[in-house]
Amino acid sequence: MTTRVKQAVVLAGGEGTRLRPLTNARPKPLLPVLGRPCVEYVLRSLASAGIEEVFLTCSYRSNDMVAALGEGREFGIDLIYAFEEQPAGTAGAVKLLEDRLDPTFVVASGDVLADVDIGTIIEFHRRKGAAVTIALTEVERPQEFGIVGLDETGRIVRFKEKPALHEVFSNLINAGIYVLERETVAHVPFGEKFDFSKNLFPKLLEAGKPLFGTRIAGLWKDVGRSSDLLEANLRMAERKGEAMSVPGAEVVGRISGRDFSAEGALIKGPAYIGEGTRLEKGSVVASSVIGPGSVVGKDAEVVDSLLMDRCSLGIGCSVRGSVLGEGCGIGPGVRVVDSVLGDGVRLEGPLSLEGKTLE
């Protein structure tokens, strides 16, 4: 009988520099997707696949991670924190845990949105007798990622990390979720920054180890930029939303949320409205995500935007194509377009802000 895979490592040490100022006050894995930390989705996906114990590697703002996630019981796992003093790279971080790992384990990235079926990847790995199985997904811009070439059996025959346009041979990319045999970690040197995609996997391929790739089932989205974070939220709202009746409001499309008020408002899905949020008369929320405890004032509009927790929008203001951090205050008549505001930014009118980033 095959031993069930019960252990995983989730890599969550990145600083998310491209997402500043949103990551000035929180690590990237805690950025919200429908009011929940992004990393929560991969933790729940692991639990659904039968994983019981997860090592979470932390570096930047580690205390925030511990405070937000606790012992992991809420997600159906035991969470063990592993703190990095110095950045060790993705494979280097796992090397530090080598003597605590089971013969077969899962590695996943904690700073992407991954509401996926990890169980099928584990099954594929067992069936193929692989040393490494890499979860793959198709993207429109493969040149921004590590691309993978497969043969007809699913065995990996080549890699290319962030290829130039003329070097792109596949739109299948490494989704940052792996099933590994512990023996592969022996190929990672101690005390040296070492990555899976750049260093270890090419080394194992050259050594003739059986590396396989399989397409992932579910929703996967990189959240490297603020626009990606917005898209991740909207795609999840479409995935989790449903036709909903809201007292006094006009609702079109798929909506996710509960315990909010919207008397006299118009909501066009996909959309998420957080708990305790109030949409006032004449306001419009379209293809947007509004965090818990927020207020969208009378005749204000929020279109193609993400508002984190406790934001306040004044009468008649407009927010389009933008991401607002926690506790932002937008005064009456202010227009915000294609901009990113850090936590606590306050704007008073008359003002039109377009294409700006404010801390």
N, C-alpha and C positions, 0 to 999 in steps of 0.2 A: 504494500500500500504506500502511495506517495505521501510524504510528509507535507502537511499544509504550510504555506508560507505565512509567517505570523509577524514578521518584523520589517520595518522600513526606516529609512533615513530621509528626512525632509530638509532640504538646503534652504536656509532662510537668513543668510548673513549679509546679503547685498544692501547697499546704501540707497539705491534708486536715484542716482544723481540726475538722470534725465527727467525725473518727475518732480524735481524741486520747483516751487516751494512746498508742494504737497507732502513731501517726505522730510521736510525740516522738523516736523513735530511728531512723526511716526515712521516706523520702518515700512518699506514697500509691501511686505506681506500683510500688513494690517490696513492697507487702503480698502475702502468699503466697496463691496459689490452687493447691491440690494440691502444695504444696512448691516452687512456682516463682513468680517475680515476676509479678504481674498483667500488667505491660506486655509480658512475653514473648509472651503469646498474640496480641496485635495485631501484634507484630513478625513472628511466624511467619505470621500471616495475610497480611501484606503480602508477605513472601517468596514465599508460595504463589501470589500474584497476579502475580508477575513483577517486583516492585519490587526494585531492586538497591541503591539508595542512600537512606538515611533520615537526615534531620536531626532530632535529638532536642533539643527546647528544654527547658532545665533552669533552675531557680532555687533552690528550697529543697533543701538537703542534696545539692547537685550531685555532690560527691565520692562519695557513696554510689552514685549512679546509675552513674558511670564505673566504680567498683570492681565493681559487680554485673554490668554488661552488657558491659564491655570494648569491643572494636571491632565487635561484632555478628556476627562470622564464624560463631559457633555457631548463629545463627539464619538464616544464609544471606544476610546483607546486609552492606553497609558502613555503619557507624554513625558519624555526624559530630555532635559535640555543639555546641550553640549556647546559650551562657550568657546569661541575662537579668540585667542589673544592676538594672533596675526593671521591675515587672510592666507588660507592654505590652498585655494582653488577648490573646485567642486570635488574632484577625486581626492585631493589632499585632505579635505574635511572628513571624508569617509575613511581614509587611511587611519586617521586618529582614533577611529572607533573599531578598528579591525578585530581586536581581540574580544569584542563584545557582540560581534555579529554572528547570526546563524549561517549555515551553509548556503542558503538561498535567501535573498532579501530584495526589497524594492527600494529604489532611490527616486525621489520626486522633487521637483522644484517648488518652493513655497511662495514664489513671487510671480506666478502666472495664474490665470483663472483656469482651473481644471475640474470640471464637473463631469467625470468620465468613468468608464467601466474598466477598472484596473484588473479585475478578476480575469477577464478574457486574455489580457496580456500575460498574466501568470500561467494560464492554461497553455497558451501558445508556446511560451518558453519551455515548459515541461515537455510538450509534445515534440518539439524540435531538438531537445537535448542541447540547448544553447548554453554558451558561457555567458553571453549578454544578449538580452532582447531590448531593443529600443522602440518606444512608442513613437509613431510617426503621424504627422498630420499634414494636410495640403494647405498651402498659403498662396496668396497672390504675389507676394514680394519675396521669393525665396532667397534673393541676394542679401537679405538682412539677417539670415539665419545660417545654421549648419545643414547642408543638404546631404541626402543619402541616396545611393544607388543600390537597387536590389536585383538579384537574379530571379528566375521564375519560381524558385522555392521559398523566396522571402529572405534568403541569405544576403547579408550586406557585402557588396563587392567594392564599394568606394565611398569616400567621404569628401566633402569640401566645405570648409568653414567660411561663411560669408563670402561667397564667390562674386567675382565681377560678373556683369550681365552676360558677357560672352562665354563665361565659364559655367553657366547654369545648365545642368543636365537633368534636373528633376525639380518638381515643385513639392516633393515630399521632404519635410524638415524634421529634425530631431525635436520632439516635444518636451524633452527634459524629464521624462519618466522612464525608468529602466528597471528591469529585473536582472540581477547579477548573481553569479556564483562567487562565493567568498574568495575562491582561489585567484580570481582576476585582480583582487586588491593587492596581491603580492607584487604585481607589476608596477605599483605606484611607489616611487621613492619617498623615503622619510625626509622631512625637513626641506622640502622643495615645493614651490607652488605648482600644482599639477591639476589640469582640467580633464574631465571625461572626454568632451568632444574634440578638443585641440590636441590632447596628448595621449590619454589612455586608449581610446578606441582605435585610432590609427596604429598604435603600437601593437595592440592585440590582433588587429587585422593583418598586419605584416607578419606576425608570429603564426598565422594560420588558425587562430582560435575561431570557433563557430559563433559568429555574431549574426543576429537576425533582427529584422525589423517588421513591425506589424502596425497597420493603421489603427488609430485609437477611435473608440466609439464614445460619443458624447460631445460636450462643448469644451473646447480648449481655446484660449485666447491669451496671447502675450499682452502684458500691460506695461510696456517699456516707456510709453509717453502718455501725457494726459489725454490725448485723443483716443488712445487705446483703452484707457481706463473707462472713458465714457462709452465706447463701443462695447466693452465687456459687460457693462451694466445694462445697456439696452438689449444686448443679445440674451442675457440672462432673464431680463424682464419679459422678453418674448417667449422664452423657454418655460418660465415658471408662471407667467400670467394666465388670466382666464377672463372670459366675459363676466363683467361684474356690474351689479346694480349698486349705485351710491346714492343715498337719499339726497334729493334736491339737485343733483348734478347730472350733466349730460356726459355720457361715457361712450367712447368709440374705440373698438379694438381690445387688445389683451392688456389687462391691468393686474399688477401685483401689489399687495399691501393690505393693511388692516388698521382699524381703530384710528381713522383720520376723518376730518370733516371737509366737505366740499360744496356746501350749499350755494347754488347759483354759479358754479364753476363748470368749465368744459375740460375734460380729460381725454386726450387722444393717445392710444397705445401705439407701440409698447411703452409702458410707463410703470414706475414704482413710486408709491407714496408711503413714506415711513410713518410709524406709529406716533400719534399725537400731533401730526402736522395739520395745519389749517389752510385750506384754499378758499380765499374770500370771493365774494360775489363778482362775477364778470372776469375772473382770472382764467387764464388758459395755460394748461400744462400739456405739451405735445412732445412725444418721443423724448421723454426726460425722466430723470430719477431725482426724487426729492427725499433727502434724509430725514430721520425722525426729529420731531420737535421744531419743525420749520414753519414759517408763515409766508404765504404768497399773497400779497395785498390785493385790494380791489383793483380790477382791470389790469393787473400785471400779467405778463406772459413769460413763460419759460419754455423754450423750444430747443430741442437737440442739445440739452445741457444736463450737467450733474451738479446738484447742490448737496453737500455733505450735511451733517447734523446741525440743527439749530441755526439755520440761515434765516434771514428776514428780508423780504422784498417789499418795498414801499408801494404806494398807490401808483398805478400806471407805469411802472418801470418795465424794462424789457431785458431779458437775458437770453442770448442765442449763441449756440455753438461754444459754450463756455463751461469751465469747471470751477466751482467755488468750494474752498476749504470750509472747515467747521466754523460756525459762528460769524459768518460774513453778514454785513448789513448793507443793503443797497437802498438808498433813499428814493423818495418819490420822483418819478420822471427820469431816472438814470437809465442809460442804455449801455449794456455790456455785450460785446460781440467778439467771438473767437478769442477769448482771453482766459487766463488762469489766475485766480486769486488765492493766495495762501490763507491760512486760518486767521480769522479775526479782522480781515480787511474791511474797512467801512468806506463807502462812497456816498457823497452827498451831491445833489444836483444843483443847477443844471449841468449835466456831464454826459458825454458820449465817449466810451472807451472801446477801442477796437484793436485787436491783435496785440494785446499787452499782457505781460506777466508781472503781477504785483505781489510783494511779500508783506 
